[in-house]
Amino acid sequence: MSRIPDTQMTPDGPAYEGRLLDRADEPVVDQGAPFDIRTLVSRRGILGLVVLGAGTATLAACAPSASGAATTTATATPTATPTASATPSATATSAAAALPSGEIPDETAGPYPGDGSNGPDILEQSGIVRSDLRSSLDGGATASGVPMTLNLTIFDSANGDVPFAGAAVYVWHCDDQGRYSMYSSGIENESYLRGVQVVGSDGVVSFTSIFPGCYDGRWPHIHFEVYPNVDAITDASNAIATSQVALPQAACDVVYADAAYPSSASNLTRVSLESDNVFGDDGGALELATATGDNTTGWTVALGVRVDTATTPTAGAMPGGAPGGR
């Protein structure tokens, strides 16, 4: 039979594993779930404590079930629906995408990169390293549209496909009307839907944004560049990968039924992954993301990205390029 863990007396009161008891007059097993979780009691220890007091009943409710399915949002899977504001959470950012079968294809950055390779350069502006892309950096306009959380998992193929921790990812895409900030008429002075995040130890970067619209001539997509580190982002030639995320049609069909996307549904009917100027060579096999959610609470879009620094990047900006390359 498991014994009740011993406490240690400190000048500030009784403690267990270096943490003061929340309830000084009660034994360790009756401190409640918050105390047990903070002290990182092992699963085996938790199960041993459950039989010792009613105070651990709450903790048992938070433990994994027999089937392995999580019963709290703290361990949600990548298919969890995002919150109404689609802000990145610990749940979202901890859900790494699966390792893809090949290196991410090099794609054009298009004529609207905003990285200094074709006109304006947002990557030298203060505040560009951010997770929420919906507002302009200077506090100007905020992009409207269905909320979206974008999770990219970056793998370092040259080093055994480990998470590419420390790399920096620059993301940009059009708004709900198919316009690009810094370039399109009427929003040349805006900088929304652009931002940089640094890859964490799990390989994930997570952005809060809105679901991009579909403009005539292109499949719905998101642009991104990967840099070796955040100090390298001020020179577009430092990018070690430039590619695009293809959005799945099932999600697009639902999103474009929303009144915020007046022309996207009809534009989508005139293009396919196979006919698209960028994804058409293989139907976006390594660039097609997964998407879960709905228009009310928002969508979570996720893609695994293998970056091979042993190969020479071949993509980049396309000044004055045709609409099909945007």
CORPE-V513781 format. One record per pair of residues at least 6 apart in sequence whose C-alpha atoms are under 8 Angstrom apart, sorted by the first residue. I is the first residue (numbers start at 0). J is the second residue. Records with the same first field share a line. If there is no record, write none. Layout:
# CORPE-V513781
I = J, J
This chain:
# CORPE-V513781
1 = 47, 48
3 = 26, 27, 28, 48, 51
4 = 27, 28
5 = 15, 27
6 = 13, 14, 15, 16, 27
7 = 13, 14, 15
8 = 14
11 = 19
12 = 19, 20, 23
13 = 19, 20, 23
14 = 20
15 = 27
16 = 38
18 = 38
20 = 27, 30, 34
21 = 30, 34
22 = 30
28 = 48, 49, 51, 52, 54, 55
29 = 52, 53, 54, 55
30 = 54, 55
31 = 54, 55, 57, 58
32 = 54, 55, 57, 58
33 = 58
35 = 58
36 = 58
42 = 62
45 = 58, 59
46 = 59
48 = 55
49 = 55, 56, 59
60 = 70
61 = 70, 71
62 = 69, 70
63 = 69, 70
64 = 70
69 = 75
72 = 90
73 = 89, 90
74 = 90
75 = 90, 91, 94
76 = 90, 94
77 = 91, 94, 95, 96
78 = 291, 292, 299
79 = 91, 291, 292, 299
80 = 291, 292, 293, 296, 297, 298, 299
81 = 91, 148, 292, 296, 297, 298, 299
82 = 296, 297
83 = 146, 295, 296, 297
84 = 146, 296, 297
85 = 146, 147, 148, 207, 208, 296, 297, 298, 299
86 = 131, 148, 206, 207
87 = 130, 148, 205, 206, 207
91 = 150, 205
92 = 150, 203, 204, 205
93 = 201, 203
94 = 203
95 = 150, 151, 152, 201, 202, 203, 303
96 = 151, 152, 301, 302, 303
97 = 302, 303
98 = 154, 160, 303, 304, 305
99 = 285, 303, 304, 305
100 = 285
101 = 285, 305
102 = 156, 285, 304, 305, 306, 307
103 = 240, 242, 285, 286, 304, 305, 306
104 = 242, 285, 286
105 = 240, 241, 242, 312, 313, 314
106 = 241, 242, 243, 277, 313, 314, 315
107 = 241, 242, 277, 314, 315, 316, 317, 324, 325
108 = 222, 223, 241, 242, 314, 315, 316, 317, 325
109 = 315, 316, 317, 318, 320, 324, 325
110 = 117, 316, 317, 318, 319, 320, 324, 325
111 = 117, 179, 181, 182, 316, 325
112 = 171, 316
113 = 119, 120, 121, 122, 181
114 = 120, 121, 122, 233, 234, 235
115 = 121, 122, 234, 235
116 = 235, 316
117 = 316, 317, 318
119 = 181
121 = 127, 190
122 = 232, 233
123 = 232, 233
125 = 136
126 = 136
127 = 136, 193, 194, 195
128 = 194, 195, 196, 197
129 = 194, 195, 196, 206
130 = 194, 195, 196, 205, 206, 207
131 = 194, 206, 207, 208
132 = 191, 192, 193, 194, 206, 207, 208
133 = 141, 142, 143, 191, 192, 207, 208, 209
134 = 140, 141, 142, 190, 191, 192
135 = 141, 189, 190, 191, 192
136 = 189, 190, 191
139 = 189
140 = 189, 191
141 = 191
142 = 174, 175, 191, 192, 209
143 = 174, 175, 209, 259
144 = 174, 175, 209, 210, 259, 260
145 = 209, 210, 254, 259, 294, 295, 297, 298
146 = 207, 208, 209, 210, 294, 296, 297, 298
147 = 207, 208, 209, 210, 297, 298, 299, 300
148 = 205, 206, 207, 208, 209, 297, 298, 299, 300
149 = 205, 206, 207, 208, 299, 300, 301
150 = 203, 204, 205, 206, 299, 300, 301, 302
151 = 203, 204, 205, 301, 302, 303, 304
152 = 162, 201, 202, 203, 204, 301, 302, 303, 304
153 = 162, 163, 198, 202, 203, 204, 303, 304, 305, 306
154 = 160, 161, 162, 163, 202, 303, 304, 305, 306
155 = 161, 162, 163, 305, 306, 307, 308
156 = 305, 306, 307, 308
157 = 306, 307, 308, 309
160 = 305
161 = 202
162 = 199, 200, 201, 202, 203
163 = 198, 199, 200, 202
164 = 197, 198, 199, 200, 201, 202
165 = 197, 198, 199, 200, 227, 228, 229
166 = 197, 198, 225, 226, 227, 228, 229
167 = 195, 196, 197, 198, 225, 226, 227, 228, 229, 232
168 = 195, 196, 197, 198, 204, 223, 224, 225, 226
169 = 193, 194, 195, 196, 223, 224, 225, 226
170 = 192, 193, 194, 195, 221, 222, 223, 224
171 = 192, 193, 194, 221, 222, 223
172 = 179, 192, 193, 211, 220, 221, 222
173 = 179, 180, 192, 211, 212, 221
174 = 192, 209, 210, 211, 212
175 = 209, 210, 211, 212, 213, 259, 260
176 = 212, 213, 214, 260, 261, 262, 263
177 = 211, 212, 213, 214
179 = 186
180 = 186, 187, 188, 189, 190, 191, 192
181 = 187, 188, 189, 190
192 = 208, 209
196 = 204, 205, 206
197 = 204, 228, 229
198 = 204
210 = 254, 298
211 = 219, 220, 221
212 = 219, 255, 260, 263
213 = 219, 262, 263, 264, 266, 267
214 = 262, 263, 266, 267
215 = 266, 267, 269
216 = 266, 269, 270, 275, 322, 323
217 = 270, 275, 276, 322, 323, 324, 325
218 = 245, 246, 267, 270, 271, 272, 275
219 = 245, 246, 251, 267
220 = 243, 244, 245, 246
221 = 243, 244, 245, 246
222 = 241, 242, 243, 244
223 = 241, 242, 243, 244
224 = 238, 239, 240, 241, 242
225 = 238, 239, 240, 241
226 = 232, 237, 238, 239, 240
227 = 237, 238, 239
231 = 237, 238
232 = 238
238 = 312
239 = 306, 308, 311, 312
240 = 306, 312, 314
241 = 312, 314, 315
242 = 314
243 = 286
244 = 286, 287, 288, 302
245 = 278, 283, 286, 287, 288
246 = 287, 288, 289, 290, 300
247 = 287, 288, 289, 290
250 = 290, 291
252 = 264
253 = 293, 294
254 = 260, 293, 294
255 = 261, 263, 264
256 = 264
257 = 294
272 = 278, 279, 282, 283
273 = 279, 280, 281, 282
275 = 323
276 = 323, 324
277 = 323, 324
278 = 286
286 = 302
287 = 302
288 = 300, 301, 302
289 = 300, 301, 302
290 = 298, 299, 300, 301
291 = 298, 299, 300
292 = 298, 299
317 = 324
